[in-house]
Amino acid sequence: MTITLARLLSAGFLPGHAVVGDSWMLRSPVGSVVVAPDVASVASVKSLALVVFPRTALGGEEHEHRTCVAIRMAARRDIVGLVLNRPDGVLSERTRALAKSSGVALVLVDQEHPDQLAPAMDRFVRTPYPLRYQQQASHWAGVADEDVLGTVAHRLRTVGAGLEEMLGMLSATLRSQVGLVIAGGRVLAGDLDEDALRGPGDVLGRLATGRPVAWVRSTHDGLLLAQPVQLTAGVPVNLWLVAGMREMTAPRVRLIGQALVVATWALVAHLAGVALDLARRDRDHHLLLSRLLDEADRPSLPCLEQATALGWRLTGWHTAVRITTRRVGAALPPASVGALLHRHLAAHGIDAMPLTGEDDWTLWTSELERPRNTDEVRNNVRHALLAAERELPGIRLCAGVGVAGEGLPGLRESMTQAREASLLAGTRDTPGAVERLGRDSVNRILVGHHAAGPQHQLAQHLLRPLTDADPTGQLVHTLGRYLDHESSATATAGALGVHRNTVLQRLERIRVLLDVQLSDVDQRLALHLATRLVRMGGTDAREAVDLGRANVS
């Protein structure tokens, strides 16, 4: 059945909206929901569409004029209606009369980003949606099927905003156990019995795939019906709406399935509202991630609700990345750098928005199966950092990459590894430095050295003859680059941008001041570790000490 404008608006995507137009316009069928970035874009929209304008598209002093132009263009294209933010003043009678005479409904909203709801609304109108029901002989509890569905739809619009209230209403109205379920088989809300999910039919395996397709499975004494709760197309499902039933007559199964479809779209509209609220508070995303990782073994409903609303992948195998800067040059605006990193990461195959912290950026990639190419993420991150550095003169970026882990506990472990690796990458004074650590990585030995407070004091004491003789740090820097480049004077000269003879002269001075032999393996290793420790600097060194203590405990 085609969705009418009235049915679409009643789904809850645009709370508090007001419609300008005659009642017959609400019965118009909606074929699609599209975003028009400006008035001119309306000329390319297909008929029977509902057009959503971003908040700024019609703003300014010419809001009234642009709205009238959009109405006339929409009428010529046989467009159902226009969604736009309420003007600062009262909409003029001239504009209202034009909308009514043109047959184009105006849907006025008070939302920051109404265009972000368009994809979910478009899927709503395009999905086969069985709301046209003929009067059937079968009744359930004395109520005709279509009346039960109408009751569900009405109560979903009037029930409280909380998920518990919505699920409680569904259970009471349908007289069936209903629950909101996460992959892994935990019931987050509702009265569904978790034991029913662990019976025959590989229910847990079906939940783990994250495929956004409704399914039915037999249990020992009934059926389980499930609908995916998907806000973002193309992303595996985190949450499922599942109903358990023992009365397995065809009319009853069909009724419960249809009611779950109605309820799922109400949940999608609810999550879309949560996503808009979080978008206005993007500084809280980093805090949400910290809470989610703290609760990784058994995350709470609020955390999962907000993470799902943001489109975060929580199932599958996750590889964490932490990006930092060595603070060369002026202070960086974290938000703008995050957008820059996102652009270059996406260009190199990593389409994940970095979460901005106080002095770092965190992200993760997700796959349904364990990644086979363990170096692909590291290589892509390095290419992205090099591209970003070219747009940030004087800035040196570095990153740490963890090993892929399964589920939220795996993401937590990968995040810890990425943090350790980023500390190690910070000791390398090279463009786009990226380190990768795993549970059995040899580089963890270096992290252990970097995380020991006494080691920092020993390193400073060992290199003090160089810092006393050269307060600029040029000798320590040259020694570190020389050891990083496997004791090659030619490669070191190229990295430093000086002549090879200059490097040799500095090395000779270093040998005299330190009274060491750089050809000796043990002395070379000790000096290499010492230069790495000194490079970490005060703030990173303290962070490493804290990290080392955490690892020991």
Protein Blocks (a to p, Z undefined) as FASTA:
>chain_A
ZZdfklmmmnopaghiaceddfklmmpccfbdcddfbfklmmmpcehiacdddfklmgcj
klmmmmmmmmmmmmmnopabdcddddfbdcdfklmmmmmmnopacdddddfblmlmmmmm
mmmmmpccdfbccddfbdgehiafklmmmmmmmmmmmmcfbfklmmmmmmmmnopacddd
dehiiafbdjbdfklmmmghilmmmmmnopacddddddfklccddddddfbghiacfbdc
ddddfblcfklmmmmmmmmmmmmmmmmmmmmmmmmmmmmmmmlmmmmmmmmmmmmmmccf
klmmmmmmnopafehjddddddddehiajdddfklmmmmmmmmmmmnopacdddddfkbc
cdddddfbdcfblmlmmmmmmmmmmmmmmmmghiacddddddddehjklmmmmmmmmmmm
mmmmmmpccehiacdddfklmklmmmmmmmpmklmmmmmmmmmmmmmmmmnommmmmmmm
mmmnoopaklmmmmnopafklmmmmmmmmmmmnopafkbmklmmmmmmmmmmmmnommlm
mmmmmmmmmmmZZ
